[in-house]
Amino acid sequence: MVYAPKTDPDRSARRVSGKGTLSTADEEPLRTLYAEHAGAPFRYVVRLTSGDWQWAEGVVQETLLRAWQHPDAFEPARGPAGAWLCTVARHVVVDAHRARQARPVKAGGEALQRAAEQTPGEDQVEQALQSWAVADAVRSLSPDHRAVLLETYYRGRTMAEVAQVLGIPLGTVKSRTYYALHALRLALQERGIEP
């Protein structure tokens, strides 16, 4: 089943033009653009937004509006329109993510209450204690498990890269990672930390 966004190209166009209506000449290219190309960017954006369909629909609307407003930005020699629209959609998601990070986080009453009850430095002390407990739990792992976790999580390597660096088969890396995480979870629980 192919999923397509539930956005209305007419509403988006009215919002951009500010006129409330479109001429027939403007309306047809927008409808065609939407009908032919909204599906692929929508599926891509749903993955980028971690399954948030509403956000994805907004991103696809913005993407198609940008494409409609700036058709000269598309260069057919560089690839198909669908790929270009996915690139534009990714830029819209990145812009939205950066904008969210630039704004201060709204704190609810519960977070403010906790902050008011905390003494200065308490959070830093708690964080240091937790870091020591995690380091102790990691030290309790076998050397093979520690090596795999070090390469995958701390150095950010892929499973294939870890296999190459450690000189072991890929399947071994995968199973060691699984069992290392399981052992680490148990070690953390023994120390009173819920992973």
N, C-alpha and C positions, 0 to 999 in steps of 0.2 A: 504494500500500500504506500503510495507516495503522499507525503504530507506537504502541504503548502500553507504559508502564513494566511491568517484570516484578516489581513489588512485590506483597507479599501483605498485603491489608488486615487479615487476622486477626492476623498477627504484629505489625503496627504497633499495633493496638488492644490486644493483650495487653501490649505493652511499656508503653503509656501507663497502662493500668488497673492493671498490676502483679498482676493476679489470675490470669493465665494462661488464662482462658476468658471468653467473653462470653455474656451472656444472649441469647436469641433476639431479644428486643426491641431490643437494642443492635446486634446483628450485621447485621440486614437494612438499616437506614438507611446503615450504613457501606458495605456491599456495593453498594447502589444508587448512592451518591455516587461510589464508585470506578468503577463500570461506566459511569456516564453522563458523568463529568467528568474522568477522569484523562488522557485522550488529548491534549486541547488544551493544558493546562498543561505536560504532558511535552514536547511538541514545542517550546513556547515556551522552557522551561527549558533544553532541550538547546542552543538557540541562545545563551542567556544564559551557559551554562557552557562555551562554545566546544567543544561536541561531547562533553563528558564525560558519558557516559550514566549511569555509576554515581552521580556527584554529582547528576545530574538526577533519577534515581529517588529518591534520598534527599530531595531538595527536594520532589518531588511527594508523597511519603509525609508529610512534615512539613506540607505545605500542606493535604492532605486531613484530617490529624489536627486541625489548627487549625480547619478548617471544621467538622469533626464536633464538636469540643469547644465551639466558640463559634458555633452556628448563628444566634444572634440578631445577629451582626455583619453578616450579609448583608441588604442592603436591596434587594428586587426593583425598587423604583422607580428605583434608580440605574443599573440595567443588568442584563444576563444573568449567570447564575451563573458561566459560563465566564470572562467578563471579570474578575469579582471574584476567582476562583481564580487567574487569571494575575497579578493585582495582589498577592495574598497570596504567591504563589510568588516574584515579583520581590523582595518584602520579605525573604523567607527567604534568597534569594541575596545580597542586599545585606548582611544581617546576618552571613552566613557570611563574606563578603569582608572586612567590617570586623573581624570576630573574628580572621581570619587576619592582618590588618595589625597588630592590637594585640599579637599574640604575636611574640616575637623569632624571627628566621629561624634554623632549624637549619643550622649550617655543618658540612659534611663535612670529612674529613681533608684533602682537596686544598685547600679554601679556607683552612683553618687553616694549612697548610704555606706557602701563598703569602703569607698575612698575616705569618707569622713571618719569612719571607725578605725582606720589604719593609722599607726604611728609612722612618722617619717622614717624611711629606710626599711620598714618591715617587709615590703614587697621585694626589695633587693636581697635581704637576708634569706627570705623564703626561696627566692630563685637560686641563690648560691647553694643552699642546702639541697635543693632538688637536683641541681647540676652535679653535686658530689655524689648523690645517691645514684643518679643515672650512670656516672662514670664508674662507680663501684659495681653496678650491675653489668656494665659492658665488660669490665675486667674479669667478672666471674664466668664469662663465656669461654668456650674452648678457643684456642688460637685460630683454628680454621674458621670458626663462626665470626670471630672478631675481625679477621682479615676481610671476609666477604662483606660484612656490614660497613667496615671502614671504606672500602672501595666504592660500594654502591651508594651509601647514604651520605658519607662525609666528603667523599671526593666527587660524587655525582656521576659516576661512570655507568654505562649501560651494562647489562649482563654479559654481552659479547665482549666488551672491553675488559671487564673483570676477568673473564675466562682467559683472555689473552695475557693480561698482566700477571695473573697468578699461575698461568700455565696448566689449567685444569679444564676439563670439558664443560661446555655450556650447561648441560643438564645437571652437572655437579654443582655449579654456581647457583642454579635455580633452587635445587633442593637444600643446599646449605643456607641460602638466604631465608627460605621458608622456616627451616628448623632454628636458625639463629634468631629470627624475630619471635618465634614461639618461646624459645628459652629466655630471651630478653624480657618478654612480657611477664613470664613467671618470676624472673628475678626482680623486676620492678614491683610486682604485686607483693612479693615477700618483704620489700622495703617500704611498703605502704603507699606506693605511687600507682595510680590507675593510668595506664597508657591510653 
